[in-house]
C-alpha cells in the first residue's frame, strides 16, 4: 500500500530496476507498451517485436515477424517488388521508415515519419524513432513505431479546410470590395464559382473519410462517360483560377456501369491535378477509349509538366503533394477510390517528351472482376 512518507535509497532503486530488467516478466511488460518496439540486426531482419504491427488488421501472431524486414512485417505493397524484398526496391529510397533506420545504421539517433501503402489497399502513417546499439560483437537498431494515421488525417483535413476557407474568404472579400462595379451576371458567376468549390470540397472530404474508415458503399448505374467528363471539365473551368486554362477533350459515346459519385470524384481530382500543375495558360488533354484487348475503358489526363523522378515514386502516397505542406489528398484518393471501390487500376508516366499522363483503367461494369 502506497505511503507518501516512504521513499527508498538509490541503491535499492537500482537493485529493483536491475532485477526487473533480468526478469522473464520484463518482455511480457513490453507487450503492453502502446507503441510497437522492434530490434533489427545488421541485415535489417527483426529479431524482436513486442506486438503485432497491424493489430486488428491482419491478426497474425507477432512471433511470425521474426526474420522478416520491417516492410514485410507491415505488408507494404512494394516490399515484394525487389529481388531481395524490403530494402531493395526503388520505393525504399523514399521510405521514411527505411531512411530513419539507415540513419541509425550509421550511428545516429533517428526520428522520422513514414506513409506506407498496405496490400489491403489501406494506408498507414507511422512516427518512427530509431537508435543504434551494440551487444556483444553485433550491431543492432532499436525502432519504436507509433501509428499516427488518425492524427495526420485530422491535421491534413484541417489544413485543407483552412486553406480552402482562406481562398473562399478572399474571393468573397474581393467581391464585396468591387461589387458596385460589377454587373449582376458577373456577381452571379463569382458566387456560383464559390458555391461549386465549397460543394466539391465537402463531397471530397466525405468520400475519402468514408473510404478510409471502411464505410463507403458503391451504388452503380449506367452513365454516359462523355457526359460526366464534360460536366466535370465545365465545373472546374468555372473556378476563377482556371479561367485561362484550355482543356482539349476527345472521346466517343461510351456507356459504363459504375458508381457515378465515385467516378466523378476521381475525374475531379485527376483533371484538377492537371489544371493546377502548370502556369495559367497551360493546356491539358482529356480523353478516353475502349481497349478491346483487355476489355477495359481507359481514361487519360495529360498535362505539359514533368514530375522529377525522385518525386514520382511518391505520387500516390498519402499526404504527399507538390503543392505544399498539408495537402496530398488528390492523387492518393484517385488510387484509393479507383482500385478499392471502382475495381480499376491507376498508373502514370512522366517524361520530358510526353509531359505527365495519368491513366485510369475501369471495367465496363462494377459486376466485372477487379483488374489485376
C-alpha positions as a Markdown table, in Angstrom:
| # | Residue | x | y | z |
|---|---|---|---|---|
| 1 | Unk | 0.0 | 0.0 | 0.0 |
| 2 | Unk | 1.3 | 3.4 | -1.0 |
| 3 | Unk | 2.6 | 5.6 | 1.8 |
| 4 | Unk | 3.5 | 9.2 | 0.9 |
| 5 | Unk | 6.1 | 9.3 | 3.7 |
| 6 | Unk | 8.0 | 6.3 | 2.3 |
| 7 | Unk | 11.0 | 6.7 | -0.1 |
| 8 | Unk | 13.8 | 4.2 | -0.8 |
| 9 | Unk | 17.5 | 4.9 | -1.1 |
| 10 | Unk | 19.2 | 5.0 | -4.5 |
| 11 | Unk | 20.9 | 1.6 | -4.0 |
| 12 | Unk | 17.6 | -0.1 | -3.6 |
| 13 | Unk | 16.1 | 1.7 | -6.5 |
| 14 | Unk | 19.0 | 0.5 | -8.8 |
| 15 | Unk | 18.7 | -3.1 | -7.4 |
| 16 | Unk | 15.0 | -3.2 | -8.1 |
| 17 | Unk | 15.5 | -1.9 | -11.7 |
| 18 | Unk | 18.3 | -4.3 | -12.4 |
| 19 | Unk | 16.2 | -7.2 | -11.1 |
| 20 | Unk | 13.2 | -6.3 | -13.2 |
| 21 | Unk | 15.3 | -6.0 | -16.4 |
| 22 | Unk | 16.7 | -9.5 | -15.9 |
| 23 | Unk | 13.2 | -11.0 | -15.1 |
| 24 | Unk | 11.3 | -13.0 | -17.7 |
| 25 | Unk | 8.3 | -10.8 | -16.9 |
| 26 | Unk | 10.0 | -7.8 | -18.5 |
| 27 | Unk | 9.4 | -8.9 | -22.1 |
| 28 | Unk | 5.7 | -9.5 | -21.1 |
| 29 | Unk | 5.5 | -6.0 | -19.8 |
| 30 | Unk | 6.9 | -4.6 | -23.1 |
| 31 | Unk | 4.0 | -6.2 | -24.9 |
| 32 | Unk | 1.7 | -3.8 | -23.0 |
| 33 | Unk | 3.6 | -0.7 | -24.3 |
| 34 | Unk | 1.2 | 1.2 | -26.6 |
| 35 | Unk | 3.8 | 1.6 | -29.3 |
| 36 | Unk | 5.4 | -1.1 | -31.5 |
| 37 | Unk | 9.0 | -1.9 | -30.5 |
| 38 | Unk | 11.4 | -3.6 | -32.8 |
| 39 | Unk | 15.0 | -4.7 | -32.6 |
| 40 | Unk | 16.6 | -5.4 | -36.0 |
| 41 | Unk | 20.0 | -6.8 | -36.9 |
| 42 | Unk | 22.5 | -5.6 | -39.5 |
| 43 | Unk | 20.6 | -7.5 | -42.2 |
| 44 | Unk | 17.6 | -5.4 | -41.2 |
| 45 | Unk | 15.8 | -8.5 | -40.0 |
| 46 | Unk | 13.5 | -8.4 | -37.0 |
| 47 | Unk | 14.9 | -10.3 | -34.0 |
| 48 | Unk | 12.4 | -9.0 | -31.5 |
| 49 | Unk | 9.0 | -7.4 | -31.7 |
| 50 | Unk | 6.7 | -6.7 | -28.8 |
| 51 | Unk | 3.3 | -6.9 | -30.6 |
| 52 | Unk | 1.5 | -7.3 | -33.9 |
| 53 | Unk | 2.5 | -4.3 | -36.1 |
| 54 | Unk | -1.0 | -4.4 | -37.7 |
| 55 | Unk | -3.1 | -5.5 | -34.7 |
| 56 | Unk | -6.7 | -5.8 | -35.7 |
| 57 | Unk | -5.9 | -5.5 | -39.4 |
| 58 | Unk | -4.1 | -8.8 | -40.2 |
| 59 | Unk | -4.2 | -10.6 | -36.8 |
| 60 | Unk | -1.0 | -12.6 | -37.2 |
| 61 | Unk | 1.0 | -13.9 | -34.2 |
| 62 | Unk | 3.7 | -11.3 | -33.9 |
| 63 | Unk | 6.3 | -14.0 | -33.5 |
| 64 | Unk | 5.8 | -14.8 | -37.1 |
| 65 | Unk | 7.6 | -11.5 | -37.9 |
| 66 | Unk | 11.0 | -12.8 | -36.7 |
| 67 | Unk | 13.4 | -12.9 | -39.6 |
| 68 | Unk | 11.4 | -10.5 | -41.7 |
| 69 | Unk | 12.2 | -7.0 | -42.6 |
| 70 | Unk | 10.0 | -4.1 | -41.4 |
| 71 | Unk | 8.2 | -3.5 | -44.7 |
| 72 | Unk | 7.4 | -7.2 | -44.9 |
| 73 | Unk | 6.0 | -7.2 | -41.4 |
| 74 | Unk | 3.9 | -4.3 | -42.3 |
| 75 | Unk | 2.6 | -5.8 | -45.5 |
| 76 | Unk | 3.9 | -2.9 | -47.5 |
| 77 | Unk | 2.6 | -3.1 | -51.1 |
| 78 | Unk | 6.1 | -2.6 | -52.5 |
| 79 | Unk | 8.0 | -5.0 | -50.3 |
| 80 | Unk | 7.8 | -7.9 | -52.7 |
| 81 | Unk | 8.8 | -5.9 | -55.8 |
| 82 | Unk | 12.5 | -6.0 | -55.2 |
| 83 | Unk | 14.7 | -9.1 | -55.9 |
| 84 | Unk | 15.7 | -9.2 | -52.2 |
| 85 | Unk | 12.5 | -8.0 | -50.6 |
| 86 | Unk | 12.1 | -4.9 | -48.3 |
| 87 | Unk | 15.0 | -2.6 | -48.7 |
| 88 | Unk | 15.8 | -3.5 | -52.3 |
| 89 | Unk | 13.1 | -1.6 | -54.3 |
| 90 | Unk | 13.1 | 1.9 | -55.8 |
| 91 | Unk | 10.4 | 3.0 | -53.4 |
| 92 | Unk | 12.6 | 2.1 | -50.4 |
| 93 | Unk | 14.8 | 5.1 | -51.3 |
| 94 | Unk | 11.9 | 7.5 | -50.4 |
| 95 | Unk | 10.6 | 5.4 | -47.5 |
| 96 | Unk | 10.6 | 7.3 | -44.2 |
| 97 | Unk | 11.0 | 4.1 | -42.2 |
| 98 | Unk | 13.9 | 2.8 | -44.2 |
| 99 | Unk | 15.7 | 6.2 | -44.2 |
| 100 | Unk | 15.3 | 6.6 | -40.4 |
| 101 | Unk | 16.7 | 3.1 | -39.8 |
| 102 | Unk | 19.6 | 3.8 | -42.2 |
| 103 | Unk | 20.4 | 6.9 | -40.2 |
| 104 | Unk | 20.8 | 4.8 | -37.1 |
| 105 | Unk | 22.8 | 2.2 | -39.0 |
| 106 | Unk | 25.4 | 5.0 | -39.5 |
| 107 | Unk | 25.4 | 5.8 | -35.8 |
| 108 | Unk | 22.7 | 8.5 | -35.4 |
| 109 | Unk | 19.6 | 8.6 | -33.4 |
| 110 | Unk | 16.8 | 8.9 | -36.0 |
| 111 | Unk | 13.3 | 10.5 | -35.9 |
| 112 | Unk | 11.0 | 10.5 | -38.9 |
| 113 | Unk | 7.6 | 9.8 | -40.4 |
| 114 | Unk | 6.5 | 7.2 | -42.9 |
| 115 | Unk | 3.4 | 6.7 | -45.0 |
| 116 | Unk | 3.0 | 3.0 | -46.1 |
| 117 | Unk | 0.6 | 1.7 | -48.7 |
| 118 | Unk | -0.6 | -1.7 | -47.5 |
| 119 | Unk | -1.5 | -4.7 | -49.6 |
| 120 | Unk | -5.0 | -4.5 | -48.3 |
| 121 | Unk | -5.4 | -1.1 | -50.0 |
| 122 | Unk | -5.3 | 0.8 | -46.8 |
| 123 | Unk | -2.6 | 3.3 | -45.8 |
| 124 | Unk | -0.6 | 3.7 | -42.6 |
| 125 | Unk | 1.2 | 6.7 | -41.3 |
| 126 | Unk | 3.9 | 6.0 | -38.7 |
| 127 | Unk | 6.1 | 8.1 | -36.4 |
| 128 | Unk | 9.5 | 6.4 | -36.3 |
| 129 | Unk | 12.2 | 6.6 | -33.7 |
| 130 | Unk | 15.4 | 4.6 | -34.0 |
| 131 | Unk | 18.6 | 4.3 | -32.0 |
| 132 | Unk | 21.7 | 2.1 | -32.7 |
| 133 | Unk | 23.3 | -0.1 | -30.0 |
| 134 | Unk | 25.9 | -2.8 | -29.8 |
| 135 | Unk | 25.5 | -6.1 | -27.9 |
| 136 | Unk | 28.5 | -8.4 | -27.9 |
| 137 | Unk | 30.1 | -8.4 | -31.3 |
| 138 | Unk | 26.9 | -7.5 | -33.2 |
| 139 | Unk | 25.3 | -4.2 | -34.2 |
| 140 | Unk | 21.5 | -3.6 | -33.8 |
| 141 | Unk | 19.0 | -0.9 | -34.2 |
| 142 | Unk | 16.1 | -0.3 | -31.7 |
| 143 | Unk | 13.0 | 1.0 | -33.5 |
| 144 | Unk | 9.8 | 2.4 | -32.0 |
| 145 | Unk | 6.8 | 2.8 | -34.2 |
| 146 | Unk | 3.7 | 4.8 | -33.4 |
| 147 | Unk | 0.6 | 4.8 | -35.5 |
| 148 | Unk | -0.3 | 8.4 | -36.1 |
| 149 | Unk | -2.7 | 7.8 | -39.1 |
| 150 | Unk | -5.7 | 9.4 | -37.5 |
| 151 | Unk | -3.7 | 12.3 | -36.2 |
| 152 | Unk | -2.2 | 13.1 | -39.6 |
| 153 | Unk | -5.5 | 12.7 | -41.3 |
| 154 | Unk | -7.1 | 15.2 | -39.0 |
| 155 | Unk | -4.2 | 17.6 | -39.4 |
| 156 | Unk | -4.3 | 17.3 | -43.2 |
| 157 | Unk | -8.1 | 17.8 | -43.2 |
| 158 | Unk | -7.8 | 20.8 | -41.0 |
| 159 | Unk | -5.1 | 22.3 | -43.2 |
| 160 | Unk | -7.0 | 21.7 | -46.4 |
| 161 | Unk | -10.2 | 23.1 | -44.9 |
| 162 | Unk | -8.4 | 26.2 | -43.6 |
| 163 | Unk | -6.6 | 26.6 | -47.0 |
| 164 | Unk | -9.9 | 26.5 | -48.9 |
| 165 | Unk | -11.7 | 28.7 | -46.4 |
| 166 | Unk | -9.0 | 31.3 | -46.8 |
| 167 | Unk | -9.3 | 31.1 | -50.6 |
| 168 | Unk | -13.1 | 31.4 | -50.4 |
| 169 | Unk | -12.9 | 34.2 | -47.8 |
| 170 | Unk | -10.5 | 36.1 | -50.1 |
| 171 | Unk | -12.9 | 35.7 | -53.0 |
| 172 | Unk | -15.9 | 36.9 | -51.1 |
| 173 | Unk | -13.9 | 39.8 | -49.6 |
| 174 | Unk | -12.7 | 40.8 | -53.0 |
| 175 | Unk | -16.3 | 40.6 | -54.3 |
| 176 | Unk | -17.6 | 42.9 | -51.5 |
| 177 | Unk | -15.0 | 45.5 | -52.4 |
| 178 | Unk | -15.8 | 45.6 | -56.1 |
| 179 | Unk | -19.5 | 44.6 | -56.1 |
| 180 | Unk | -20.7 | 48.0 | -57.0 |
| 181 | Unk | -18.5 | 48.0 | -60.2 |
| 182 | Unk | -19.8 | 44.6 | -61.4 |
| 183 | Unk | -22.9 | 43.8 | -63.3 |
| 184 | Unk | -25.4 | 41.3 | -61.8 |
| 185 | Unk | -24.3 | 38.5 | -64.1 |
| 186 | Unk | -20.6 | 38.7 | -63.1 |
| 187 | Unk | -21.6 | 38.7 | -59.5 |
| 188 | Unk | -23.7 | 35.6 | -60.0 |
| 189 | Unk | -20.8 | 33.9 | -61.8 |
| 190 | Unk | -18.4 | 34.6 | -58.9 |
| 191 | Unk | -21.0 | 33.4 | -56.3 |
| 192 | Unk | -21.6 | 30.2 | -58.3 |
| 193 | Unk | -17.9 | 29.6 | -58.5 |
| 194 | Unk | -17.6 | 29.8 | -54.7 |
| 195 | Unk | -20.6 | 27.6 | -54.1 |
| 196 | Unk | -19.4 | 24.9 | -56.6 |
| 197 | Unk | -16.0 | 25.0 | -55.0 |
| 198 | Unk | -17.3 | 24.5 | -51.4 |
| 199 | Unk | -19.7 | 21.8 | -52.5 |
| 200 | Unk | -16.9 | 19.9 | -54.3 |
| 201 | Unk | -14.5 | 20.1 | -51.3 |
| 202 | Unk | -17.2 | 18.9 | -48.8 |
| 203 | Unk | -18.0 | 16.0 | -51.1 |
| 204 | Unk | -14.4 | 15.1 | -51.4 |
| 205 | Unk | -13.7 | 15.1 | -47.7 |
| 206 | Unk | -16.8 | 12.9 | -47.0 |
| 207 | Unk | -15.9 | 10.3 | -49.7 |
| 208 | Unk | -12.3 | 10.0 | -48.7 |
| 209 | Unk | -13.1 | 9.8 | -45.0 |
| 210 | Unk | -15.7 | 7.1 | -45.6 |
| 211 | Unk | -13.4 | 5.2 | -47.9 |
| 212 | Unk | -10.6 | 5.2 | -45.3 |
| 213 | Unk | -13.0 | 4.2 | -42.5 |
| 214 | Unk | -14.4 | 1.2 | -44.5 |
| 215 | Unk | -17.8 | 2.9 | -44.5 |
| 216 | Unk | -18.1 | 3.6 | -48.2 |
| 217 | Unk | -20.6 | 1.6 | -50.2 |
| 218 | Unk | -21.0 | 1.7 | -54.0 |
| 219 | Unk | -24.2 | 2.4 | -56.0 |
| 220 | Unk | -23.8 | 1.6 | -59.6 |
| 221 | Unk | -25.8 | 2.9 | -62.5 |
| 222 | Unk | -25.4 | 3.2 | -66.3 |
| 223 | Unk | -23.9 | 6.5 | -67.3 |
| 224 | Unk | -22.6 | 8.0 | -70.5 |
| 225 | Unk | -18.9 | 8.7 | -69.9 |
| 226 | Unk | -18.6 | 11.8 | -72.2 |
| 227 | Unk | -21.4 | 13.5 | -70.3 |
| 228 | Unk | -19.8 | 13.1 | -66.9 |
| 229 | Unk | -16.3 | 14.1 | -68.2 |
| 230 | Unk | -17.6 | 17.2 | -69.9 |
| 231 | Unk | -19.7 | 18.2 | -66.8 |
| 232 | Unk | -16.5 | 17.9 | -64.6 |
| 233 | Unk | -14.5 | 20.0 | -67.1 |
| 234 | Unk | -17.1 | 22.7 | -67.3 |
| 235 | Unk | -17.5 | 22.8 | -63.5 |
| 236 | Unk | -13.7 | 23.1 | -62.9 |
| 237 | Unk | -13.4 | 25.8 | -65.5 |
| 238 | Unk | -15.9 | 27.9 | -63.6 |
| 239 | Unk | -13.1 | 28.4 | -61.0 |
| 240 | Unk | -11.5 | 31.8 | -61.4 |
| 241 | Unk | -8.0 | 30.4 | -61.1 |
| 242 | Unk | -8.6 | 28.1 | -64.1 |
| 243 | Unk | -10.3 | 30.7 | -66.3 |
| 244 | Unk | -7.4 | 31.0 | -68.6 |
| 245 | Unk | -6.7 | 27.2 | -68.9 |
| 246 | Unk | -7.5 | 25.3 | -72.0 |
| 247 | Unk | -8.8 | 21.7 | -71.9 |
| 248 | Unk | -8.9 | 19.6 | -75.0 |
| 249 | Unk | -11.3 | 16.7 | -74.8 |
| 250 | Unk | -11.7 | 13.8 | -77.1 |
| 251 | Unk | -13.8 | 10.7 | -76.7 |
| 252 | Unk | -16.8 | 8.9 | -78.3 |
| 253 | Unk | -20.0 | 7.9 | -76.7 |
| 254 | Unk | -19.2 | 5.2 | -74.1 |
| 255 | Unk | -21.7 | 3.7 | -71.6 |
| 256 | Unk | -20.3 | 2.4 | -68.4 |
| 257 | Unk | -22.0 | 0.7 | -65.4 |
| 258 | Unk | -20.3 | 2.2 | -62.3 |
| 259 | Unk | -20.7 | 4.4 | -59.3 |
| 260 | Unk | -21.3 | 7.9 | -60.7 |
| 261 | Unk | -20.4 | 9.8 | -57.5 |
| 262 | Unk | -17.1 | 8.0 | -57.0 |
| 263 | Unk | -16.1 | 8.2 | -60.7 |
| 264 | Unk | -17.0 | 11.9 | -60.7 |
| 265 | Unk | -14.7 | 12.5 | -57.7 |
| 266 | Unk | -11.9 | 10.6 | -59.4 |
| 267 | Unk | -12.3 | 12.7 | -62.5 |
| 268 | Unk | -12.4 | 15.9 | -60.5 |
| 269 | Unk | -9.2 | 15.1 | -58.8 |
| 270 | Unk | -7.5 | 13.9 | -62.0 |
| 271 | Unk | -8.4 | 16.9 | -64.0 |
| 272 | Unk | -7.9 | 19.4 | -61.2 |
| 273 | Unk | -4.5 | 18.0 | -60.5 |
| 274 | Unk | -3.6 | 18.6 | -64.2 |
| 275 | Unk | -5.0 | 22.1 | -64.1 |
| 276 | Unk | -3.1 | 23.0 | -61.0 |
| 277 | Unk | 0.2 | 21.6 | -62.3 |
| 278 | Unk | 1.4 | 24.3 | -64.7 |
| 279 | Unk | 1.2 | 28.0 | -65.4 |
| 280 | Unk | -2.0 | 29.9 | -66.1 |
| 281 | Unk | -2.1 | 29.3 | -69.8 |
| 282 | Unk | -1.1 | 25.7 | -69.8 |
| 283 | Unk | -3.1 | 23.3 | -72.0 |
| 284 | Unk | -4.2 | 19.9 | -70.8 |
| 285 | Unk | -5.8 | 17.0 | -72.7 |
| 286 | Unk | -8.5 | 14.6 | -71.5 |
| 287 | Unk | -9.6 | 11.6 | -73.4 |
| 288 | Unk | -11.0 | 8.1 | -73.2 |
| 289 | Unk | -11.3 | 4.9 | -75.3 |
| 290 | Unk | -12.3 | 1.3 | -75.1 |
| 291 | Unk | -9.3 | -1.0 | -75.1 |
| 292 | Unk | -10.5 | -4.2 | -76.9 |
| 293 | Unk | -7.6 | -6.5 | -76.0 |
| 294 | Unk | -8.3 | -6.0 | -72.3 |
| 295 | Unk | -12.0 | -5.2 | -72.4 |
| 296 | Unk | -11.3 | -2.1 | -70.3 |
| 297 | Unk | -12.2 | 1.5 | -70.5 |
| 298 | Unk | -9.1 | 3.8 | -70.4 |
| 299 | Unk | -9.4 | 7.4 | -69.2 |
| 300 | Unk | -6.3 | 9.6 | -69.9 |
| 301 | Unk | -5.5 | 13.0 | -68.5 |
| 302 | Unk | -2.3 | 14.8 | -69.7 |
| 303 | Unk | -0.5 | 18.0 | -68.8 |
| 304 | Unk | 2.7 | 19.5 | -70.0 |
| 305 | Unk | 4.6 | 19.5 | -66.8 |
| 306 | Unk | 7.2 | 16.9 | -65.8 |
| 307 | Unk | 7.5 | 15.3 | -62.3 |
| 308 | Unk | 11.1 | 14.7 | -61.2 |
| 309 | Unk | 12.0 | 11.0 | -60.9 |
| 310 | Unk | 12.7 | 11.3 | -57.1 |
| 311 | Unk | 9.1 | 12.7 | -56.6 |
| 312 | Unk | 7.4 | 10.3 | -59.0 |
| 313 | Unk | 7.9 | 7.4 | -56.5 |
| 314 | Unk | 5.7 | 9.3 | -54.0 |
| 315 | Unk | 2.9 | 10.4 | -56.3 |
| 316 | Unk | 0.2 | 8.1 | -54.9 |
| 317 | Unk | 1.5 | 8.3 | -51.4 |
| 318 | Unk | -0.9 | 9.7 | -48.8 |
| 319 | Unk | 0.0 | 13.2 | -47.6 |
| 320 | Unk | 2.5 | 13.8 | -50.4 |
| 321 | Unk | 1.8 | 16.8 | -52.6 |
| 322 | Unk | 3.9 | 19.1 | -54.8 |
| 323 | Unk | 1.6 | 21.9 | -53.7 |
| 324 | Unk | 2.9 | 22.3 | -50.2 |
| 325 | Unk | 2.6 | 21.1 | -46.6 |
| 326 | Unk | -0.8 | 19.8 | -45.5 |
| 327 | Unk | -2.1 | 18.9 | -49.0 |
| 328 | Unk | -1.9 | 15.4 | -50.5 |
| 329 | Unk | -5.5 | 14.1 | -50.9 |
| 330 | Unk | -5.6 | 14.3 | -54.7 |
| 331 | Unk | -3.6 | 11.5 | -56.3 |
| 332 | Unk | -3.9 | 9.4 | -53.1 |
| 333 | Unk | -7.7 | 9.5 | -53.3 |
| 334 | Unk | -7.6 | 8.7 | -57.1 |
| 335 | Unk | -5.8 | 5.4 | -56.4 |
| 336 | Unk | -7.9 | 4.7 | -53.2 |
| 337 | Unk | -11.3 | 5.2 | -54.9 |
| 338 | Unk | -10.4 | 3.6 | -58.3 |
| 339 | Unk | -8.6 | 0.5 | -57.1 |
| 340 | Unk | -10.5 | -0.2 | -53.9 |
| 341 | Unk | -14.1 | 0.8 | -54.9 |
| 342 | Unk | -14.3 | 1.0 | -58.7 |
| 343 | Unk | -12.4 | -2.3 | -59.4 |
| 344 | Unk | -10.0 | -0.4 | -61.6 |
| 345 | Unk | -6.3 | 0.4 | -61.8 |
| 346 | Unk | -4.3 | 3.6 | -61.9 |
| 347 | Unk | -0.9 | 4.4 | -63.5 |
| 348 | Unk | 1.1 | 7.4 | -64.7 |
| 349 | Unk | 4.2 | 8.3 | -66.6 |
| 350 | Unk | 6.2 | 11.5 | -66.7 |
| 351 | Unk | 8.8 | 12.3 | -69.3 |
| 352 | Unk | 10.3 | 15.3 | -71.0 |
| 353 | Unk | 8.8 | 14.2 | -74.3 |
| 354 | Unk | 5.3 | 13.3 | -73.2 |
| 355 | Unk | 4.8 | 15.5 | -70.1 |
| 356 | Unk | 2.8 | 13.8 | -67.3 |
| 357 | Unk | 0.0 | 11.4 | -68.3 |
| 358 | Unk | -2.3 | 9.7 | -65.8 |
| 359 | Unk | -4.3 | 6.6 | -66.9 |
| 360 | Unk | -7.4 | 5.1 | -65.2 |
| 361 | Unk | -8.4 | 1.6 | -66.3 |
| 362 | Unk | -12.0 | 0.7 | -65.5 |
| 363 | Unk | -14.2 | -2.4 | -66.1 |
| 364 | Unk | -17.4 | -1.8 | -68.2 |
| 365 | Unk | -19.4 | -2.8 | -65.2 |
| 366 | Unk | -18.8 | -3.0 | -61.4 |
| 367 | Unk | -20.1 | -6.6 | -61.7 |
| 368 | Unk | -16.9 | -7.5 | -63.5 |
| 369 | Unk | -13.9 | -8.9 | -61.7 |
| 370 | Unk | -11.4 | -6.4 | -60.4 |
| 371 | Unk | -8.5 | -5.5 | -62.7 |
| 372 | Unk | -5.3 | -7.3 | -61.6 |
